[in-house]
Amino acid sequence: MRKKPWVDTLLENPPKFVHKDCKFVHQNITKEFERVHLEIGSGKGDYWILMSQANPQDFWIGIEKDTKVAAIAIKKAMDSIQNNQIFVVADAQQCLDDIQDAFVDIIHLNFSDPWPKKRTHKRRLSASSFIAQYHRILSADGQIIMKTDNKDLFEYSMVSFSQAGFVLEDMSVDFRRTFHEDAISEYEARFMSLNQPIYRCVWRKKSHG
Ligand SMILES: C[S@@+](CC[C@H](N)C(=O)[O-])C[C@H]1O[C@@H](n2cnc3c(N)ncnc32)[C@H](O)[C@@H]1O
């Protein structure tokens, strides 16, 4: 994506719901919220925006490291921002360290970059270093929900989550919504229009044993 001058201007003086790291996310969340969701790699924000609007009883944190894409998400959200939304422009690899233990109830990974070459697998959002962090920040019985179009990434992730002791709760190799269980992300809309299968899995943290 070409550099857009408004991106720097927006990120130099961001609206209140935007943060550069995860240090302050805890302060913004009051007890009135039922659950805390974290979407990593939110892209242009459709999923984060639609899900936070559809679930005002929950708190929604989006993280996106690409500043150009993040700025588009922020711009989209600005006119309808609610008190249950925060957007963090940062690399999750650095900023998850700042999230308190057991703080998040559900982690959402939507169409994460596949990093196909073996030497780049460690950058996958389902690599073991990330999963160790997810395990730490997830509450007892917390969940990870992942959707992807990429079979190789899906298989890799299935193995990674099971090796890390998560319990598989649901899996589909051709995910079709039977009711409005979640929102459609930008990438998902693209793959749906191409009639490509969408893989989805739901994992639960084992709270005991
Ligand atoms: C393929 S896009 C998918 C975007 C969106 N989730 C969707 O489904 O349309 C993956 C996004 O994840 C972001 N991403 C990848 N690794 C990340 C990381 N470590 N921290 C934050 N964002 C990351 C990328 O910058 C990219 O915008």
Ligand as a Chemical Component Dictionary entry (heavy atoms), coordinates in Angstrom:
data_LIG
# 
_chem_comp.id                   LIG 
_chem_comp.type                 NON-POLYMER 
_chem_comp.pdbx_formal_charge   0 
_chem_comp.three_letter_code    LIG 
# 
loop_
_chem_comp_atom.comp_id 
_chem_comp_atom.atom_id 
_chem_comp_atom.alt_atom_id 
_chem_comp_atom.type_symbol 
_chem_comp_atom.charge 
_chem_comp_atom.model_Cartn_x 
_chem_comp_atom.model_Cartn_y 
_chem_comp_atom.model_Cartn_z 
_chem_comp_atom.pdbx_ordinal 
LIG C1  C1  C 0  -3.900 -11.046 6.137  1  
LIG S1  S1  S 1  -4.274 -9.692  7.125  2  
LIG C2  C2  C 0  -5.898 -10.028 7.752  3  
LIG C3  C3  C 0  -6.588 -8.792  8.255  4  
LIG C4  C4  C 0  -7.967 -9.032  8.922  5  
LIG N1  N1  N 0  -7.824 -9.795  10.144 6  
LIG C5  C5  C 0  -8.917 -9.727  8.003  7  
LIG O1  O1  O 0  -9.293 -10.880 8.265  8  
LIG O2  O2  O -1 -9.338 -9.106  7.008  9  
LIG C6  C6  C 0  -3.266 -10.000 8.552  10 
LIG C7  C7  C 0  -3.012 -8.749  9.380  11 
LIG O3  O3  O 0  -2.335 -9.119  10.570 12 
LIG C8  C8  C 0  -1.379 -8.113  10.880 13 
LIG N2  N2  N 0  -0.356 -8.722  11.745 14 
LIG C9  C9  C 0  0.458  -9.771  11.437 15 
LIG N3  N3  N 0  1.290  -10.048 12.445 16 
LIG C10 C10 C 0  0.986  -9.155  13.442 17 
LIG C11 C11 C 0  1.513  -8.920  14.736 18 
LIG N4  N4  N 0  2.547  -9.633  15.203 19 
LIG N5  N5  N 0  0.983  -7.924  15.480 20 
LIG C12 C12 C 0  -0.036 -7.174  15.003 21 
LIG N6  N6  N 0  -0.565 -7.338  13.762 22 
LIG C13 C13 C 0  -0.061 -8.315  12.999 23 
LIG C14 C14 C 0  -0.847 -7.709  9.506  24 
LIG O4  O4  O 0  -0.221 -6.442  9.534  25 
LIG C15 C15 C 0  -2.119 -7.745  8.670  26 
LIG O5  O5  O 0  -2.758 -6.484  8.645  27 
# 
loop_
_chem_comp_bond.comp_id 
_chem_comp_bond.atom_id_1 
_chem_comp_bond.atom_id_2 
_chem_comp_bond.value_order 
_chem_comp_bond.pdbx_ordinal 
LIG C1  S1  SING 1  
LIG S1  C2  SING 2  
LIG S1  C6  SING 3  
LIG C2  C3  SING 4  
LIG C3  C4  SING 5  
LIG C4  N1  SING 6  
LIG C4  C5  SING 7  
LIG C5  O1  DOUB 8  
LIG C5  O2  SING 9  
LIG C6  C7  SING 10 
LIG C7  O3  SING 11 
LIG C7  C15 SING 12 
LIG O3  C8  SING 13 
LIG C8  N2  SING 14 
LIG C8  C14 SING 15 
LIG N2  C9  SING 16 
LIG N2  C13 SING 17 
LIG C9  N3  DOUB 18 
LIG N3  C10 SING 19 
LIG C10 C11 SING 20 
LIG C10 C13 DOUB 21 
LIG C11 N4  SING 22 
LIG C11 N5  DOUB 23 
LIG N5  C12 SING 24 
LIG C12 N6  DOUB 25 
LIG N6  C13 SING 26 
LIG C14 O4  SING 27 
LIG C14 C15 SING 28 
LIG C15 O5  SING 29 
# 
